[in-house]
């Protein structure tokens, strides 16, 4: 399965009803959470998914406001809480916290409740307008940039912090792209100075999207913190939200383009299995800001998705001490983060990121080259431009 996400538009009345239902769903989510905690404190066990769904339907029957929400959408709140609690029980996340209405921004139609009324070409000709009817909400005009398949499993509606509306369609089937086999295998080391360095010498500089607008971000953050509720606080919040949205969009666009270049150039890619949570917990404040700016987890997930779409493979290996072990003789050196070159008694003098990628390649089962390649920009091996996507700061 894969997801298609499109921008959507609606009348002011429909948008007002959407935000109202999101507040009701947030209230129901917190009620189910309190009930589950109380049941566990009394009986020593959690409510199962079926019991939570039934409790959600009982809440909907007892409150006239809740009946404005489509029944399956209301039941999906129980599923959302169950998934969050399951991640907690598996040790993957903290216990689900109480949700704030301003942060509860999406609802899901899991099986039915939607209907495509009509489809017509947009003025540009490459896109199309889809009139989508959602039960309990109204009609949305969806601007689709690609054809919408027939087999749709579910529909989700999300309101962004900048009050934009997006509709996502979960489509059955697999999305494959025909890509030529190159027979090339490489390992890449992720970093802050260089976003990545491959074992065959290619590197990509870190675009540092957040660093470009950091002064503007701090200024808007201070401005927002001084605002009081009831004044023009919402206007200040939107200005900050738009700035962060541009940063996220530019970063995501760059990562998808980079992942497609790598998927066309390599058949197998070896990368580090990084524990980003531990890295940010143990690092300094400045290091944490750089780690969040580069977003290793986001880039890794995009890379895996693009390689899967091209029918190629991404392997993850243990990154422990990969930059401190000599890739030629195996001797370990104590290097600080400021040491960018590894110098070994065996005569190896090499960039530490390139040395790490060679060690990762060996750990995945391939023997690295005897003489490391000279480092050069990855864009020389592709048809893409070296510059990052256009980005307006501020």
BELNOR-V528029 format. One record per pair of residues at least 12 apart in sequence whose ideal C-beta (glycine too) atoms are under 8 Angstrom apart, sorted by the first residue. I is the first residue (numbers start at 0). J is the second residue. D is the distance in whole Angstrom. If there is no record, write none. Layout:
i->I j->J d->D
i->I j->J d->D
This chain:
i->0 j->152 d->7
i->0 j->169 d->6
i->0 j->170 d->6
i->0 j->171 d->6
i->0 j->172 d->7
i->0 j->173 d->8
i->1 j->169 d->8
i->1 j->170 d->6
i->1 j->172 d->7
i->1 j->173 d->7
i->1 j->174 d->5
i->2 j->167 d->5
i->2 j->168 d->7
i->2 j->169 d->6
i->2 j->170 d->7
i->3 j->143 d->8
i->3 j->145 d->7
i->3 j->147 d->7
i->3 j->167 d->7
i->3 j->168 d->5
i->3 j->170 d->6
i->4 j->165 d->6
i->4 j->166 d->7
i->4 j->167 d->5
i->4 j->168 d->8
i->5 j->129 d->8
i->5 j->141 d->5
i->5 j->142 d->6
i->5 j->143 d->5
i->5 j->144 d->7
i->5 j->165 d->7
i->5 j->166 d->6
i->5 j->167 d->8
i->5 j->168 d->8
i->6 j->141 d->7
i->6 j->142 d->5
i->6 j->163 d->7
i->6 j->164 d->7
i->6 j->165 d->6
i->7 j->131 d->7
i->7 j->139 d->5
i->7 j->140 d->7
i->7 j->141 d->5
i->7 j->142 d->7
i->7 j->156 d->7
i->7 j->164 d->5
i->7 j->165 d->6
i->7 j->166 d->4
i->8 j->139 d->7
i->8 j->140 d->5
i->8 j->141 d->8
i->8 j->142 d->7
i->8 j->164 d->7
i->9 j->137 d->6
i->9 j->138 d->7
i->9 j->139 d->5
i->9 j->140 d->7
i->9 j->164 d->7
i->10 j->137 d->7
i->12 j->137 d->7
i->13 j->136 d->6
i->13 j->137 d->4
i->13 j->138 d->7
i->13 j->139 d->7
i->14 j->164 d->7
i->16 j->67 d->8
i->16 j->135 d->8
i->16 j->136 d->6
i->16 j->137 d->7
i->17 j->106 d->8
i->17 j->136 d->6
i->17 j->156 d->7
i->17 j->158 d->7
i->17 j->164 d->7
i->18 j->158 d->7
i->19 j->67 d->8
i->20 j->67 d->6
i->20 j->68 d->5
i->20 j->72 d->8
i->20 j->106 d->7
i->20 j->135 d->7
i->20 j->136 d->7
i->21 j->100 d->7
i->21 j->103 d->5
i->21 j->104 d->7
i->21 j->105 d->8
i->21 j->106 d->6
i->21 j->158 d->7
i->22 j->100 d->5
i->22 j->103 d->7
i->23 j->64 d->6
i->23 j->65 d->6
i->23 j->67 d->7
i->23 j->68 d->6
i->24 j->68 d->7
i->24 j->72 d->7
i->24 j->73 d->7
i->24 j->76 d->5
i->24 j->103 d->6
i->24 j->106 d->6
i->25 j->98 d->5
i->25 j->99 d->7
i->25 j->100 d->5
i->25 j->103 d->4
i->26 j->100 d->8
i->27 j->55 d->6
i->27 j->58 d->6
i->27 j->59 d->8
i->27 j->65 d->7
i->27 j->73 d->7
i->27 j->76 d->5
i->28 j->76 d->5
i->28 j->79 d->7
i->28 j->80 d->6
i->28 j->98 d->5
i->28 j->103 d->7
i->29 j->97 d->5
i->29 j->98 d->6
i->30 j->58 d->6
i->31 j->51 d->6
i->31 j->54 d->6
i->31 j->55 d->6
i->31 j->76 d->7
i->31 j->77 d->6
i->31 j->80 d->5
i->32 j->80 d->6
i->32 j->95 d->6
i->32 j->97 d->7
i->34 j->46 d->7
i->34 j->54 d->6
i->35 j->51 d->7
i->35 j->80 d->7
i->35 j->84 d->7
i->45 j->84 d->7
i->48 j->77 d->7
i->48 j->78 d->7
i->48 j->81 d->5
i->51 j->77 d->4
i->51 j->80 d->7
i->51 j->81 d->6
i->52 j->74 d->5
i->52 j->77 d->5
i->52 j->78 d->7
i->54 j->77 d->7
i->55 j->73 d->6
i->55 j->74 d->5
i->55 j->76 d->6
i->55 j->77 d->5
i->56 j->70 d->7
i->56 j->73 d->7
i->56 j->74 d->7
i->58 j->73 d->8
i->59 j->73 d->5
i->67 j->135 d->6
i->68 j->106 d->8
i->68 j->135 d->6
i->69 j->108 d->7
i->69 j->112 d->5
i->69 j->133 d->8
i->69 j->134 d->5
i->69 j->135 d->4
i->71 j->108 d->6
i->71 j->109 d->6
i->71 j->110 d->6
i->71 j->111 d->7
i->71 j->112 d->6
i->72 j->106 d->5
i->72 j->107 d->7
i->72 j->108 d->6
i->72 j->109 d->8
i->72 j->112 d->7
i->72 j->135 d->7
i->74 j->109 d->8
i->75 j->106 d->7
i->75 j->107 d->5
i->75 j->108 d->8
i->75 j->109 d->5
i->78 j->109 d->7
i->79 j->107 d->8
i->80 j->95 d->6
i->83 j->95 d->4
i->104 j->157 d->6
i->104 j->158 d->5
i->104 j->159 d->7
i->104 j->160 d->8
i->105 j->155 d->6
i->105 j->156 d->7
i->105 j->157 d->4
i->105 j->158 d->7
i->106 j->155 d->7
i->106 j->156 d->6
i->107 j->153 d->6
i->107 j->154 d->7
i->107 j->155 d->5
i->107 j->156 d->8
i->108 j->133 d->7
i->108 j->134 d->8
i->108 j->153 d->6
i->108 j->154 d->5
i->108 j->155 d->7
i->109 j->153 d->5
i->110 j->153 d->7
i->112 j->133 d->7
i->112 j->134 d->4
i->112 j->135 d->7
i->112 j->154 d->8
i->113 j->131 d->6
i->113 j->132 d->7
i->113 j->133 d->5
i->113 j->134 d->7
i->113 j->151 d->8
i->113 j->154 d->5
i->114 j->131 d->7
i->114 j->132 d->5
i->115 j->129 d->6
i->115 j->130 d->7
i->115 j->131 d->6
i->115 j->132 d->8
i->115 j->147 d->8
i->116 j->130 d->4
i->116 j->131 d->7
i->116 j->132 d->5
i->116 j->138 d->7
i->117 j->129 d->8
i->117 j->130 d->5
i->118 j->130 d->8
i->118 j->143 d->8
i->118 j->147 d->8
i->121 j->142 d->7
i->125 j->144 d->7
i->126 j->142 d->6
i->126 j->143 d->6
i->126 j->144 d->5
i->127 j->142 d->8
i->127 j->143 d->5
i->127 j->146 d->8
i->128 j->140 d->6
i->128 j->141 d->7
i->128 j->142 d->6
i->128 j->143 d->8
i->129 j->141 d->4
i->129 j->142 d->8
i->129 j->143 d->5
i->129 j->147 d->6
i->131 j->154 d->8
i->131 j->166 d->7
i->133 j->154 d->7
i->133 j->156 d->7
i->136 j->156 d->8
i->139 j->156 d->8
i->139 j->164 d->7
i->139 j->166 d->6
i->141 j->166 d->5
i->147 j->168 d->6
i->148 j->170 d->5
i->148 j->171 d->8
i->148 j->172 d->7
i->150 j->170 d->6
i->150 j->171 d->4
i->150 j->172 d->7
i->151 j->168 d->5
i->151 j->169 d->7
i->151 j->170 d->6
i->151 j->171 d->8
i->152 j->169 d->4
i->152 j->170 d->7
i->152 j->171 d->6
i->153 j->168 d->8
i->153 j->169 d->5
i->154 j->166 d->7
i->154 j->167 d->7
i->154 j->168 d->6
i->154 j->169 d->8
i->155 j->167 d->4
i->155 j->169 d->7
i->159 j->240 d->8
i->159 j->244 d->7
i->160 j->236 d->8
i->160 j->240 d->4
i->160 j->243 d->8
i->160 j->244 d->7
i->161 j->237 d->6
i->161 j->240 d->5
i->161 j->241 d->5
i->161 j->244 d->5
i->162 j->237 d->7
i->174 j->308 d->6
i->175 j->308 d->6
i->175 j->309 d->8
i->175 j->310 d->6
i->176 j->308 d->5
i->176 j->309 d->5
i->176 j->310 d->8
i->178 j->262 d->6
i->178 j->263 d->6
i->178 j->309 d->4
i->178 j->310 d->7
i->178 j->311 d->7
i->179 j->263 d->8
i->180 j->266 d->6
i->181 j->263 d->8
i->181 j->264 d->7
i->181 j->265 d->7
i->181 j->266 d->6
i->182 j->266 d->6
i->183 j->199 d->8
i->183 j->264 d->7
i->183 j->265 d->5
i->183 j->266 d->6
i->183 j->267 d->8
i->184 j->265 d->7
i->184 j->266 d->7
i->184 j->267 d->4
i->184 j->268 d->8
i->184 j->269 d->7
i->184 j->360 d->8
i->184 j->365 d->6
i->185 j->197 d->5
i->185 j->198 d->5
i->185 j->199 d->5
i->185 j->201 d->8
i->185 j->265 d->5
i->185 j->267 d->8
i->185 j->268 d->6
i->185 j->269 d->7
i->185 j->356 d->8
i->185 j->360 d->7
i->186 j->198 d->4
i->186 j->268 d->7
i->186 j->269 d->4
i->186 j->270 d->7
i->186 j->316 d->8
i->186 j->356 d->5
i->186 j->357 d->7
i->186 j->359 d->4
i->186 j->360 d->4
i->186 j->363 d->6
i->186 j->365 d->8
i->187 j->261 d->8
i->187 j->268 d->6
i->187 j->269 d->7
i->187 j->270 d->5
i->187 j->356 d->6
i->187 j->359 d->8
i->188 j->271 d->7
i->188 j->321 d->7
i->188 j->322 d->7
i->188 j->352 d->5
i->188 j->353 d->8
i->188 j->355 d->4
i->188 j->356 d->4
i->188 j->359 d->6
i->189 j->270 d->7
i->189 j->271 d->6
i->189 j->273 d->7
i->189 j->293 d->8
i->189 j->295 d->6
i->189 j->298 d->7
i->190 j->205 d->8
i->190 j->352 d->5
i->191 j->205 d->6
i->191 j->289 d->5
i->191 j->290 d->7
i->191 j->293 d->6
i->192 j->205 d->7
i->192 j->339 d->7
i->192 j->352 d->8
i->193 j->205 d->6
i->193 j->352 d->6
i->194 j->206 d->7
i->194 j->257 d->8
i->194 j->293 d->7
i->194 j->298 d->8
i->195 j->377 d->8
i->196 j->350 d->7
i->196 j->352 d->4
i->196 j->353 d->5
i->196 j->355 d->8
i->196 j->356 d->5
i->196 j->374 d->7
i->197 j->356 d->6
i->197 j->377 d->7
i->198 j->269 d->8
i->198 j->353 d->7
i->198 j->356 d->4
i->198 j->357 d->5
i->198 j->359 d->7
i->198 j->360 d->5
i->198 j->367 d->6
i->198 j->368 d->8
i->199 j->368 d->8
i->199 j->372 d->5
i->200 j->353 d->7
i->200 j->371 d->7
i->200 j->372 d->3
i->200 j->373 d->6
i->200 j->374 d->5
i->200 j->375 d->6
i->201 j->374 d->8
i->201 j->375 d->6
i->201 j->376 d->7
i->201 j->377 d->4
i->201 j->379 d->8
i->201 j->380 d->6
i->202 j->352 d->7
i->202 j->353 d->8
i->202 j->374 d->6
i->202 j->375 d->7
i->202 j->376 d->6
i->202 j->377 d->7
i->203 j->257 d->6
i->203 j->376 d->7
i->203 j->377 d->5
i->203 j->378 d->8
i->204 j->376 d->8
i->205 j->293 d->6
i->206 j->249 d->8
i->206 j->250 d->7
i->206 j->253 d->6
i->206 j->387 d->5
i->207 j->292 d->6
i->208 j->246 d->5
i->208 j->249 d->5
i->208 j->250 d->5
i->208 j->253 d->8
i->208 j->292 d->7
i->208 j->387 d->8
i->208 j->390 d->7
i->209 j->246 d->6
i->209 j->288 d->8
i->209 j->291 d->7
i->209 j->292 d->4
i->210 j->292 d->6
i->211 j->390 d->7
i->211 j->392 d->5
i->212 j->242 d->6
i->212 j->245 d->8
i->212 j->246 d->6
i->212 j->392 d->4
i->212 j->393 d->6
i->215 j->242 d->6
i->215 j->392 d->6
i->215 j->393 d->5
i->216 j->239 d->7
i->216 j->242 d->6
i->216 j->243 d->7
i->219 j->235 d->7
i->219 j->238 d->6
i->219 j->239 d->4
i->219 j->242 d->6
i->220 j->239 d->6
i->222 j->235 d->5
i->222 j->238 d->8
i->222 j->239 d->8
i->223 j->235 d->5
i->223 j->236 d->6
i->223 j->239 d->6
i->242 j->393 d->7
i->245 j->390 d->7
i->245 j->391 d->7
i->249 j->387 d->7
i->249 j->388 d->6
i->249 j->390 d->4
i->250 j->294 d->6
i->250 j->297 d->7
i->251 j->297 d->7
i->251 j->301 d->7
i->252 j->388 d->5
i->253 j->387 d->5
i->253 j->388 d->5
i->254 j->294 d->8
i->254 j->297 d->7
i->254 j->298 d->5
i->254 j->301 d->5
i->254 j->302 d->8
i->255 j->301 d->6
i->255 j->305 d->7
i->256 j->383 d->6
i->256 j->388 d->7
i->257 j->298 d->8
i->257 j->377 d->8
i->258 j->298 d->8
i->258 j->301 d->5
i->258 j->302 d->5
i->258 j->304 d->8
i->258 j->305 d->4
i->258 j->306 d->7
i->259 j->305 d->6
i->260 j->377 d->7
i->260 j->378 d->8
i->260 j->381 d->5
i->260 j->383 d->6
i->261 j->302 d->7
i->261 j->305 d->8
i->261 j->306 d->8
i->261 j->377 d->8
i->262 j->305 d->5
i->262 j->306 d->5
i->262 j->308 d->8
i->262 j->309 d->4
i->262 j->311 d->6
i->263 j->309 d->8
i->263 j->381 d->7
i->264 j->380 d->6
i->264 j->381 d->7
i->265 j->311 d->7
i->266 j->311 d->5
i->266 j->312 d->7
i->267 j->311 d->7
i->267 j->312 d->5
i->267 j->313 d->8
i->267 j->314 d->7
i->268 j->302 d->7
i->268 j->306 d->6
i->268 j->311 d->7
i->268 j->312 d->7
i->268 j->313 d->5
i->268 j->314 d->7
i->269 j->313 d->8
i->269 j->314 d->5
i->269 j->315 d->8
i->269 j->316 d->6
i->269 j->359 d->5
i->269 j->360 d->6
i->269 j->362 d->8
i->269 j->363 d->4
i->269 j->365 d->8
i->270 j->299 d->7
i->270 j->302 d->7
i->270 j->313 d->6
i->270 j->314 d->7
i->270 j->315 d->6
i->270 j->316 d->8
i->270 j->359 d->7
i->271 j->315 d->7
i->271 j->316 d->7
i->271 j->318 d->4
i->271 j->321 d->7
i->271 j->359 d->6
i->272 j->315 d->4
i->272 j->316 d->6
i->272 j->317 d->6
i->272 j->318 d->6
i->273 j->295 d->5
i->273 j->296 d->8
i->273 j->299 d->7
i->273 j->318 d->6
i->275 j->290 d->7
i->275 j->295 d->5
i->275 j->296 d->5
i->278 j->290 d->6
i->279 j->291 d->7
i->286 j->336 d->8
i->314 j->363 d->5
i->316 j->359 d->6
i->316 j->362 d->4
i->316 j->363 d->5
i->317 j->362 d->7
i->318 j->355 d->8
i->318 j->359 d->7
i->321 j->355 d->4
i->321 j->358 d->4
i->321 j->359 d->6
i->321 j->362 d->8
i->322 j->334 d->7
i->322 j->341 d->7
i->322 j->351 d->5
i->322 j->352 d->7
i->322 j->354 d->6
i->322 j->355 d->4
i->322 j->358 d->8
i->323 j->341 d->7
i->323 j->351 d->8
i->324 j->354 d->8
i->324 j->358 d->6
i->325 j->341 d->7
i->325 j->343 d->4
i->325 j->345 d->6
i->325 j->347 d->6
i->325 j->354 d->7
i->326 j->347 d->7
i->326 j->349 d->7
i->326 j->354 d->5
i->326 j->357 d->4
i->326 j->358 d->5
i->326 j->361 d->7
i->326 j->367 d->6
i->326 j->371 d->8
i->327 j->343 d->7
i->327 j->345 d->5
i->327 j->346 d->8
i->327 j->347 d->5
i->328 j->343 d->6
i->328 j->344 d->8
i->328 j->345 d->4
i->328 j->347 d->7
i->330 j->343 d->6
i->330 j->344 d->7
i->330 j->345 d->7
i->334 j->351 d->6
i->338 j->351 d->7
i->339 j->351 d->6
i->339 j->352 d->8
i->341 j->354 d->5
i->349 j->371 d->6
i->350 j->374 d->6
i->353 j->371 d->6
i->353 j->374 d->6
i->354 j->371 d->8
i->357 j->371 d->6
